[in-house]
Amino acid sequence: MPVVVVESPAKAKTINKYLGSDYTVLASYGHVRDLPPKNGSVDPDNRFEMLWEIASDSKKHVKAIADALKADNDLILATDPDREGEAISWHLEETLRDRKAIKKDTPVKRVVFNAITQSAVTEAMKNPRQVDAPLVEAYLARRALDYLVGFNLSPVLWRKLPGAKSAGRVQSVCLRLIVDREMEIEAFRPREYWQVKARLTTPRGQDFEARLVTLGGEKLDRFSLENETQAEMAVHAVAGRKLEVVSVEAKPSTRNPAAPFMTSTLQQEASRKFGMGARACMSTAQRLYEAGHITYMRTDGIDMAPEAVTGARDAIAQRYGKDYVPGSPRIYKNKAKNAQEAHECIRPTDMSKSAQDLDIRDGDQRKLYDLIWKRTLASQMEAARLERTTVEIADGERDVMLRATGQVVVFDGFLKVYEEGRDDVADEDDKRLPQIAKGEAARFSDATFAEDFARAGKTDDDVIDAEGGMRRNGAAVLSPNGAVLATQSHTQPPPRYTEATLVKRMEELGIGRPSTYASIVTTIQDREYVRRDGNRLIPEDKGRLVIAFLANYFRRYLEYDFTADLEDQLDHVSAGEQDWKDLLDRFWRDFSAAIAETSELRIGEVLEKINEVLEPHLFPPNPDGSDPRLCPNCGQGRLSMRTARSGGAFIGCSNYPECRYTRPFGPPDPEAEASAIPPDGKLLGEDQGDEIRVFKGRFGPYVQRGAATEETPKPPRQSIPKDWPPEELDLERAVMLLSLPREIGPHPEDGVTVWSNIGRYGPYLKHAESTSHKGGTNANLESIEDVFTVGMNRAVQLLAEKVASRGSRGQAAAPLRELGEHPDAGGPVNVMKGKYGPYVKWDKINATIPDTMEPEEITLDQAVVLIEERAEKAGKKSPKKAGAKKTSAKKSAPKKTTKSKTTKSGSTRSKTSD
């Protein structure tokens, strides 16, 4: 039987079902070999010779494929239809030839299919080809580039910038985007502006709102009303006019649907609508693809196969009617820079099946499939038809003019199914307007803005203008009749990137590829260069420093155009238009020279250079014109950026250790400075004649009674709990902390003292002669407050529960269900409750129960399959083999097999497995 190789066992299982018993379908479990993570794996001096190593986990998979080829020497490589898939096929063929599992005359075929369906797989088998050499060469070039940058640039960072972890060809450029955006936000200075609107009513008593666009005969722009005084004058001007409708203009418009999904847009929309990260999105899509529900999910193509377009149009007509089907199919062309993947869009394999029809159990898979299905159908639906109306209202002299806008959906079209999410709030006003006719009066409404004004501030404290009855506070001004309102606004800084907007920006710049976006965004978070706050990405100190260093010494390799141009060249390689080793040679010549130029740099020199670069950010000019780098503590030293061993950065004084002034990395925060703990401690007051101060120590903030002297070099101290902000600590609570440990009293059973205290792991009780005694019994308390309030009765109960729990340690957890004995190897098979969900257990093998199976309904046969798959994946002895070996041993027991034969047999097996 021909041997078919795919990446994953789930995919192999599905394809085997389609191909039947005439084929042997095996999984490679991804890449079977890679460059060893050590110097010399890519040799620039030997025409970039690359040394590959088979991963230890992959050896058994390669052996299984090689063993299968002994029975039938016909190999079909059916890995994914992209560069990575082509590379895996190439690696497999090379590896099998190296171990002589493939003979010279062995036919090696490469087949690709964009969807795991019977028709797609069957058709692919009829059209085999050879491994695409240019695609493989583009992969090799990309892999070599990433290796050369990572293994040459990262050591430079380790030596010159303590705490830095790594740098990467695309990873660092992505990090620069986030850091640059943060710098924009910090440099942003908000600007005040005011907007005026009126609540009007038609002669038929229907209310609507209009905003002021002309004042004194002059058109207003965003900053025409810059302060409250100007806004108040504008409110007076509007409220004192008699207004009428001077024009009503209705314009028809259409909205077309968005293109079907490709990798980047799927990640963006999943992030917008579900808060799903790029990695989670791709993992979920992978499972949908392997189940045969969607087409291949790593693509930047938005084209659809003709049969898919027909299927979509049929499904639209059947579900929503023929009015929603356009006269001709919609054709989409990719406008993204460097689009190169010659694949279809991401779409359902069967357009007629919704998520409900497929009965997808997993919640994330169901949501993502529903999103893909709706987007695909919408992309082939009729446009939405709208009518946008603009109404202008003015006084007789046209000194004051207001404008109201609204729109009506005449025909919903694709909006019936799907509307694309937005990263930012739209500016347009989509409110529906009442019937309004030109020439009719527009009087002020009796339904005033009073409630709106109340939300803007406390109306009870409003200043009342004695002459005009104008009500106002710092954020709004309301006319005497309550129908004209001016509100204060400020310009906003650019928003921080989310994973969705970051992927979108990388795509626009041509940085990276669809298959790399998720791993890039994940890597910079794993390296602690970036953290997520909600769904926003914020650079850490380490990330800022890395970018500052690279921007000075490797600026060319951080440029967006340079990175995008390199992607262009790799595209030329994949098209067979450029030699991949020539590309590497040109890159390495300049890059190695840049690496050599940094060899003599000293750490102090690097930090000073970074200080210069970040000076506008770290030391902005003081309002009084004084030196922003002069130490505010000693008045003599100069402030500069410093790094800690942990890789964190801070601002410190050059007079250290005489002056121990520090502040967090970043621009100075006046409020934080005012509440900060000074180096010599913050005085809280006196207690029993001793000064009580708060200090910042190496291991966190603490309170101290009195000062260190020769007689008492270590005065009483107590760490401040994490839940208590040291800046807010008062004298009373500080004295409470210094009173610890607290003696509750003698235990009623043995008379040994019971104490309460705060330790390294939080609040606790101790039953011992003293708190320093290593023996005794400790029991946790729920809160810090319990340390000061817990009584003896409660303490005795908690200590007794702690002693009782020790006796239960080591006892096996009770199973949720007992399924019976393993049919091959014996021993109980049980369903257990785990920390991360239910699992089945046999002997020492634990196998997770998939989301598609209910723990209450799983059968023994299903459990056995899960256990065998887990055993194979973990490289453990299969239960079947264990059972067979046990049976064999029993049958042959009387014959006493000699040790030499066993050794010989074992060595033969070992040699084969290598």
ZINOR-V178635 format. One line per field, one symbol per residue. psi: psi as a letter, one per 20 degrees, with the letter a starting at -180 (. if undefined). Layout:
# ZINOR-V178635
psi=???
This chain:
# ZINOR-V178635
psi=pqppprgqhggggghhhhhaiiqopqqilbpirrppmrqihpnhilllppoqppqhhighgggggghhihhokopoolrqlaggghggggggggghhhjkiprhjppoqpqqqiqmrggggghhhimrarpoghgghhggggggghghggihhghgghhinpiqgrqqghghhghhggggghhgghipoqpqqqqpqqorqrijjpqrqqqpippkjpppahkhoirhghgghggggghjqpqrpiqopppqrqpqqqqrqagghggghhgghikprgghghgghghhghijhrrpjnqkqjqqqghhgghghghgghhiqhhjorhqqppqppiqpkpiomrrrorqhohiorhhhilpgpggggghghggggggghijrqqppropppppprrhikhppqppqrqpogphchihgqpqrqhqpqhqojqpqrppqpiqqnrqqhnajghghhhiaohhjqppohgijppqaiiqpprhijipppqprqqqrqqqqrhghggghhghikpargiigghghgghghikhqqpocjqppprgggggghgghhhilghiipghgghhhhghhhhghjjiqphhgghggghghghghghhihipqghgghhghgggjghghmqqqhjjroijppigijgrqqrprqrhiiqqrprqijpigpkpqrqprqqogghghiqorhjqpphaqpkiqpoqpqorhjrqrqpoaqprhhmhnrpqpqpqhiophhjprgghghggiiqqpohrqphhiiqqpqqrpahjaqrqpnrhriiphbapqpqqhrhhhhiiprgghgggghhhgghhhhiqipqqpqgqoiaqphgirqqpqpqprhjrqrqppcjpppqpqhiqphiiprggggggggggggghikrpphghggghgghhghjgiimpqhhgggggghggghgh.
